[in-house]
Amino acid sequence: MITLAFNTSSSTISLALFSDEKLLDFVENNESARQSELLVLQIENLLKKHQLNYSNLSLIAASNGPGSFTGTRIGITCAKTLQIATKKPLILVNNLEAQAFASKDSPVFIALESTQNETFIAQFKKGDNFLENITPPAVILSQELENFIPENCAIIKKNIAEISAKLIGEYAIFLFKNNRASTNEILYLRDPKIGVKTK
């Protein structure tokens, strides 16, 4: 089983390639806001490096947010295009769940700092074969975080850019092998902030 996972929900790109549950390769590109130019090229380079093509894929996984509107939409558009072209299954994973799944603690409170002074939060309970939301995903002002941290709960604070394709892929493989459902929608937690470019 070959799984391709990628995350473009921040301003950067990460890709991971798995054989069953073993990580074969991991690639990061920190060039800001170049996902639309580089994502497909980097996917093809990664597959070529391992002498694979799209027909060899068994599963496609990508982040559906929360994070950058533009970056997330680029990743999901690419993932859905690959799904249609290859007829392979697609699993979309949200960043908060991916980080909670990687944690060894339960319950666990996840706080992912984003841009514009915002932090995405959610609390989870987990076991060997399940991950359950205790509180739904939300967005708060970063300076208000201390007011939302629950008692008697492990806490993981990270920047949204630290949620890698490796975490996305690991959780997607778990969902796929356990026949768990996956959403096809982008996880929007706030309204987009649209500005006008200046010369």
C-alpha positions as CSV (number, residue, x, y, z in Angstrom):
1,M,0.0,0.0,0.0
2,I,1.6,3.3,-1.2
3,T,0.2,6.5,0.4
4,L,1.0,10.0,-0.8
5,A,0.3,12.7,1.8
6,F,0.8,16.5,1.6
7,N,0.0,19.6,3.6
8,T,-0.2,23.1,2.1
9,S,-2.4,24.6,4.8
10,S,0.3,27.1,6.0
11,S,2.4,29.1,3.6
12,T,4.7,26.2,2.9
13,I,4.6,22.6,1.5
14,S,5.4,19.3,3.0
15,L,5.0,15.9,1.4
16,A,5.3,12.3,2.8
17,L,5.4,9.0,1.1
18,F,4.5,5.8,2.9
19,S,4.7,2.0,2.2
20,D,2.0,0.6,4.4
21,E,2.7,2.4,7.7
22,K,6.4,2.9,7.1
23,L,7.6,6.4,6.1
24,L,9.6,6.1,2.9
25,D,10.4,9.8,2.4
26,F,9.6,13.2,3.7
27,V,10.1,16.5,1.9
28,E,9.6,20.1,3.1
29,N,9.8,23.3,1.1
30,N,9.7,26.5,3.1
31,E,9.5,28.9,0.2
32,S,6.5,31.1,1.3
33,A,3.3,31.2,-0.8
34,R,4.6,29.1,-3.7
35,Q,2.3,26.1,-3.3
36,S,0.5,26.6,-6.6
37,E,3.8,26.7,-8.5
38,L,5.6,23.9,-6.7
39,L,3.2,21.3,-5.3
40,V,2.6,19.2,-8.4
41,L,6.3,19.4,-9.4
42,Q,7.4,18.3,-6.0
43,I,4.9,15.4,-6.0
44,E,6.2,14.2,-9.3
45,N,9.8,14.5,-8.2
46,L,9.1,12.5,-5.1
47,L,7.4,9.7,-7.0
48,K,10.1,9.7,-9.6
49,K,12.8,9.4,-6.9
50,H,11.2,6.2,-5.7
51,Q,10.5,4.9,-9.3
52,L,6.8,5.3,-8.8
53,N,4.0,6.9,-10.8
54,Y,0.5,7.9,-10.0
55,S,-0.9,4.5,-10.8
56,N,1.1,3.0,-8.0
57,L,-0.7,5.0,-5.4
58,S,-3.1,3.2,-3.1
59,L,-4.2,6.3,-1.1
60,I,-4.0,10.1,-1.3
61,A,-4.1,12.2,1.9
62,A,-4.2,15.9,2.4
63,S,-5.0,18.5,5.0
64,N,-8.3,20.2,4.9
65,G,-7.3,22.9,7.4
66,P,-7.6,24.8,9.5
67,G,-5.0,27.3,8.3
68,S,-4.4,29.5,5.3
69,F,-7.4,29.8,3.0
70,T,-5.3,29.9,-0.1
71,G,-2.9,27.2,0.9
72,T,-5.6,24.8,2.0
73,R,-7.6,25.3,-1.2
74,I,-4.6,24.6,-3.3
75,G,-3.9,21.4,-1.5
76,I,-7.5,20.2,-1.6
77,T,-7.9,21.1,-5.3
78,C,-4.7,19.1,-6.1
79,A,-5.8,16.2,-4.0
80,K,-9.3,16.0,-5.6
81,T,-7.8,16.3,-9.0
82,L,-5.5,13.4,-8.3
83,Q,-8.4,11.4,-6.9
84,I,-10.4,11.9,-10.1
85,A,-7.4,11.2,-12.4
86,T,-6.2,8.1,-10.6
87,K,-9.5,6.8,-9.2
88,K,-7.7,6.2,-5.9
89,P,-9.3,6.9,-2.5
90,L,-8.8,10.3,-0.9
91,I,-8.8,11.1,2.8
92,L,-8.8,14.7,4.0
93,V,-7.5,15.2,7.6
94,N,-7.7,18.3,9.8
95,N,-4.5,19.5,11.4
96,L,-5.9,19.5,14.9
97,E,-6.9,15.8,14.7
98,A,-3.6,14.9,13.1
99,Q,-1.6,16.4,16.0
100,A,-3.9,14.8,18.6
101,F,-3.5,11.4,16.9
102,A,0.2,11.7,17.1
103,S,0.0,12.5,20.9
104,K,0.5,9.7,23.4
105,D,-1.7,11.6,25.9
106,S,-5.4,11.5,26.6
107,P,-7.2,13.8,27.0
108,V,-5.1,16.3,25.0
109,F,-5.7,19.9,24.2
110,I,-4.2,21.1,20.9
111,A,-3.4,24.8,20.2
112,L,-2.0,25.6,16.8
113,E,-0.9,29.2,16.4
114,S,-1.6,30.8,13.0
115,T,-1.0,34.1,11.5
116,Q,-3.0,37.3,12.3
117,N,-2.8,36.7,16.0
118,E,-5.1,33.6,15.9
119,T,-4.8,30.2,17.4
120,F,-6.9,27.1,16.4
121,I,-7.9,24.9,19.4
122,A,-9.7,21.7,20.2
123,Q,-9.7,19.0,22.9
124,F,-9.6,15.3,22.2
125,K,-9.9,11.9,24.0
126,K,-8.0,9.1,22.3
127,G,-7.4,5.4,22.7
128,D,-5.7,2.7,20.6
129,N,-8.5,2.6,18.0
130,F,-10.3,5.9,18.3
131,L,-10.0,9.7,18.5
132,E,-12.9,11.7,19.8
133,N,-13.5,15.4,19.9
134,I,-14.3,16.6,23.5
135,T,-14.6,20.2,22.3
136,P,-15.1,21.1,18.6
137,P,-12.4,23.0,16.7
138,A,-12.5,26.8,17.2
139,V,-10.4,29.9,16.6
140,I,-9.5,32.4,19.3
141,L,-7.2,35.3,19.7
142,S,-3.8,34.1,20.7
143,Q,-3.6,36.3,23.8
144,E,-6.8,34.6,25.1
145,L,-5.4,31.1,24.9
146,E,-4.8,30.8,28.7
147,N,-8.6,31.3,29.2
148,F,-9.4,28.2,27.2
149,I,-6.9,25.7,28.4
150,P,-8.7,23.0,30.4
151,E,-7.6,21.5,33.7
152,N,-6.2,18.0,34.0
153,C,-5.3,17.7,30.3
154,A,-2.1,17.4,28.4
155,I,-1.4,20.5,26.3
156,I,0.4,20.6,22.9
157,K,1.2,24.1,21.5
158,K,2.6,24.4,18.0
159,N,2.7,26.7,15.0
160,I,0.4,25.6,12.3
161,A,3.4,25.2,9.9
162,E,4.7,22.4,12.2
163,I,1.8,20.1,11.2
164,S,3.6,18.1,8.6
165,A,2.5,15.8,5.8
166,K,3.9,12.9,7.9
167,L,1.3,13.5,10.6
168,I,-1.4,13.9,8.0
169,G,-0.4,10.7,6.3
170,E,-0.2,8.7,9.6
171,Y,-3.7,9.6,10.6
172,A,-5.1,9.1,7.1
173,I,-3.7,5.6,7.0
174,F,-5.2,4.8,10.4
175,L,-8.6,6.1,9.1
176,F,-8.3,4.1,5.9
177,K,-7.3,0.9,7.5
178,N,-10.1,1.2,10.1
179,N,-12.8,2.1,7.6
180,R,-13.4,5.5,9.2
181,A,-15.2,8.2,7.3
182,S,-13.4,11.4,6.1
183,T,-14.9,14.7,5.3
184,N,-14.5,16.3,1.8
185,E,-15.0,19.8,3.1
186,I,-12.5,22.5,4.0
187,L,-12.4,23.2,7.8
188,Y,-13.2,26.9,7.9
189,L,-13.1,28.4,11.4
190,R,-13.1,32.1,10.5
191,D,-14.0,34.4,7.7
192,P,-11.4,35.1,5.0
193,K,-9.5,38.3,5.3
194,I,-9.3,39.8,1.8
195,G,-7.1,42.7,1.0
196,V,-6.1,44.7,-2.0
197,K,-2.6,44.4,-3.3
198,T,-0.7,47.7,-3.4
199,K,1.8,48.5,-6.1
